C-alpha cells in the first residue's frame, strides 16, 4: 500500500511539473504588439523623403526619428524627431505619442496628437530598413519616409 501511495504521489508531482512548465512557455510568448515594438524601438536615420511623388530629402537635414517605450498591452509609446532643418509643412512633431492600430498591429500605428493613421513596414528581413507613409490630405499629399539603422 505504501508503494502505491508513493507511486501516485510521484506521478501527481510529475504531472504538476509538466503542467506548470507548459503554462510558463505560453506566458513567455510575445504578443504581436510586443514583437513590433521591439522592432521599432530605437533611433532611425532618414535616408529619403518623398511628398506627392516629389523628392524632398534635402529639406529634412540630418533627420532622425526615435521610437521608445516599454511594452504594456494597448500601450501608448513615445515618438521623437529631430533634424537640423525641416520644411514648414513637415508632418512631424518634435515630440509625440503613438499606439498600435488594433486592426493591423504589424503595419499601422495611430499618432495620438491628431489620431493620424500612419503605415509602416520593414523593407528587409533584418528590420534595419523602415518605410513610414501616410496621406496628409489633399493639400499636403502622400508622404513617404525611408529610414535605416
C-alpha positions in Angstrom: 0.0 0.0 0.0 2.8 2.4 0.8 4.4 1.6 -2.5 1.2 2.5 -4.4 0.8 5.8 -2.4 4.4 6.8 -3.2 3.9 5.9 -6.8 0.7 8.0 -7.1 2.5 10.9 -5.3 5.4 10.7 -7.7 3.0 10.6 -10.8 1.0 13.5 -9.4 4.1 15.6 -8.7 5.5 14.8 -12.2 2.2 15.8 -13.8 2.1 19.1 -11.9 5.7 19.9 -13.0 4.8 19.3 -16.6 1.6 21.3 -16.4 3.4 24.3 -14.8 6.2 24.1 -17.3 3.9 24.2 -20.2 2.0 27.2 -18.7 5.2 29.1 -18.3 6.1 28.7 -22.0 2.8 30.2 -23.0 3.3 33.2 -20.7 6.7 33.8 -22.3 5.3 34.0 -25.8 5.3 37.7 -27.0 2.2 39.4 -28.5 2.2 40.9 -31.9 2.4 44.4 -30.3 5.4 43.4 -28.2 7.2 41.9 -31.2 6.6 45.0 -33.4 7.6 47.4 -30.6 10.9 45.5 -30.2 11.4 46.0 -34.0 10.5 49.7 -34.0 12.2 50.8 -30.7 15.3 52.8 -31.2 16.7 55.6 -33.4 16.3 55.6 -37.1 18.1 57.9 -39.6 16.1 59.2 -42.6 17.5 58.3 -46.0 14.7 59.6 -48.2 11.6 61.7 -48.1 9.0 61.9 -50.9 5.9 64.0 -50.9 3.3 63.5 -53.6 6.0 61.9 -55.8 8.4 64.8 -55.3 11.8 64.1 -53.7 12.2 66.3 -50.6 15.0 64.6 -48.7 17.3 67.7 -48.8 14.6 69.6 -46.8 14.9 67.3 -43.8 18.6 67.9 -42.8 20.0 65.1 -40.6 16.6 63.9 -39.6 16.3 61.1 -37.0 13.2 59.5 -35.5 13.1 57.7 -32.2 10.5 55.2 -31.2 10.6 54.5 -27.4 8.7 52.8 -24.7 8.2 49.7 -22.6 5.6 47.2 -23.7 2.2 47.3 -22.0 -0.9 45.8 -23.6 -2.6 48.6 -25.6 0.2 50.9 -24.5 0.9 54.4 -25.7 4.6 55.0 -26.7 6.9 57.9 -27.4 7.9 59.3 -30.8 10.6 61.9 -31.1 12.0 63.5 -34.2 14.9 65.8 -34.6 16.5 67.5 -37.6 18.9 70.3 -38.2 16.3 71.8 -40.6 12.9 70.8 -41.9 10.2 72.5 -44.0 7.3 74.4 -42.6 4.9 71.8 -43.9 6.8 68.9 -42.2 4.3 66.3 -41.0 6.4 65.5 -37.9 6.0 66.9 -34.4 9.2 67.1 -32.3 7.7 65.0 -29.5 4.6 62.9 -29.9 3.0 59.7 -28.7 1.5 56.8 -30.7 -0.1 53.4 -30.3 -0.6 50.4 -32.4 -3.8 50.3 -34.5 -5.5 47.1 -33.4 -6.9 46.4 -36.9 -3.3 45.7 -38.1 -0.6 45.8 -35.5 2.1 44.7 -38.0 1.6 47.7 -40.2 -0.4 50.6 -38.7 0.0 53.0 -35.8 -2.0 56.0 -34.7 -0.3 59.2 -33.8 -2.1 60.4 -30.7 -1.8 64.2 -31.2 -4.1 64.1 -34.2 -5.1 60.4 -34.4 -3.4 60.3 -37.8 -3.2 56.7 -39.2 0.4 56.0 -40.2 1.5 53.0 -42.2 4.8 51.4 -41.5 6.7 48.4 -42.9 10.2 46.8 -42.8 11.9 46.6 -46.1 14.3 43.8 -45.2 14.4 40.7 -43.1 16.9 42.2 -40.6 14.4 45.1 -39.8 17.1 47.7 -40.5 15.2 49.5 -43.3 11.9 51.1 -42.4 9.2 52.8 -44.6 6.7 55.2 -42.9 3.9 56.6 -45.1 0.7 58.4 -44.7 -1.7 60.6 -46.5 -1.7 64.2 -45.1 -4.8 65.2 -47.1 -5.4 66.8 -50.5 -3.3 69.9 -49.7 -0.3 68.1 -48.3 -0.4 64.8 -50.2 1.0 61.4 -49.5 4.3 61.3 -47.6 6.8 58.5 -47.7 9.8 58.4 -45.4 12.6 55.8 -45.6 14.8 55.2 -42.6 17.7 52.9 -41.7 19.7 52.0 -38.7 
